[in-house]
Structure formats: C-alpha cells, structure tokens
Amino acid sequence: MRLTCIAALLAVTAAAAQAETVTVFAAASLKTAMDDISAAYTAATGNTARVSLAGSSALARQIEAGAPADVFISANQQWMDVLQGEGLIDPDTRRDLLGNRLVLIGQGAPVEITPTLDLPGLLGEGKLAMALVDSVPAGIYGKAALTSLGLWEAVAPQVAQVDNVRAALALVAAGEAPLGITYATDAVAEPRVVVLGSFPESSHAPIVYPVAAIAEGDPLDFLTFLQGAQARAAFEAQGFAVLTP
C-alpha cells in the first residue's frame, strides 16, 4: 500500500512538473470569452493560460517595454501593426481571429443611429462613456463613427473617457453614465445594459481582432487551441464573429 501511494504521488508530481503556463495579453472586451477559453485550455492540456486584460494600446506598450508575454490579441490592426513593425511579434503566426460590432448602450428605448439622431438630447446632463478615443480601439472606432455621422462635435464635451471598453460598460451598468459606446459583445456580458442601436458598419473601419505570438514568447499550443472548436464556441456564445476557418 505504501509503495502504491508513493507511486501515485510521484505520478502527480511529475504531471505538475510538466504543466506549463502561457501568458496571453488580450483586449479587455475579450474577458468573458477568455475566462471560458482559459479554463477549457487547462482542462484539455493540463497547461495554464494566464490572461492579462487591458486596452490594446496599454498591452502593446507593455510588450514594447519588455513585459513577459507569449500571445497578443488586439482589438484592432493598428496596435498589432506597431508591434510587427518593431519586430516584437512573429509575423508567421499572425491571424485575423475575430470580428465585432459597435453599439450604443444604455437602459432606455431603442434608437436608430443616423446623422439625425439627437444624441445630446438623449444624454441630457449626463455623460457618454467611451474608451480612450485616441488610443484604445473601441474609443477610436467610436469617435470615427460619431465623426462620420456628424455627431462628434455636439457630444465631445460630454464624453467620459476611460481606460478600456469594459470600464465604459461598467459606468453605464452602474448608472453613472446614461449612455456608452461599446462592442456588441460587451453588452451581452452585462445584463444591466441593453443595446439601444448599432452603428452603421460604414461609419468606421472594420472591427477585427488579430492574434499573434510574441517574437520571444513560447505560445505552447495555445494558438492552435484558440482557433479550435472549443474556443470558437466560447467566442460565438459572446457574439463574436469567428474569422478563422
């Protein structure tokens, strides 16, 4: 019996020693899906996916500063392009992973988002919650859409800029801002808000999430898993369009 217990303990110890960790830097809008995917990855492989979530701009700057990461998932092409231009990702591993839609969220009645929308009237004295409009993808897309529709100048003084799209979502969910601009997938993740309207796709650049391995990273088999059936199901459950075959 003693020998059997020792053998079992050694087997467990050996398995634990073989388990590895992959560090994934992912756009904040991916939180709910990545929680599910990281759990499924561990169950399937025994390895751990440690996911760091923030605005794509903040994550890219951390990678530039030498932060230890293995995989980067950006919410736009721009920040992946920056890292590729600096030789910080492996371009052979770069793929367009996901698509998304830009929406207006709140707790009121649906509206049609057109150039005639009275957005200041809907806001009243309140704020429009947005991710940072000059650096974070959701904010960049949002400002571009409002500008394209001729609505930006009227609402710019009432925009409350926050670090990432999930922070904008939280402001609206908590009732601290009557309206916000997020991705459609963020609204799915928060039952306290509703989608009031979708921005025309022609009003902003296509929302595409590229993924790549960091040049000096060790992505293990996580990139393959990320493009497999379990990850696809997790992404689709949150409303993402999966672009990989």
Salt bridges, closest charged atoms under 4 A:
ASP35 OD2 - LYS31 NZ 2.75
ASP81 OD1 - ARG94 NH2 2.78
ASP134 OD1 - LYS143 NZ 3.66
ASP186 OD1 - ARG166 NE 2.68
GLU190 OE2 - ARG192 NE 2.93
GLU236 OE2 - ARG232 NH1 3.28
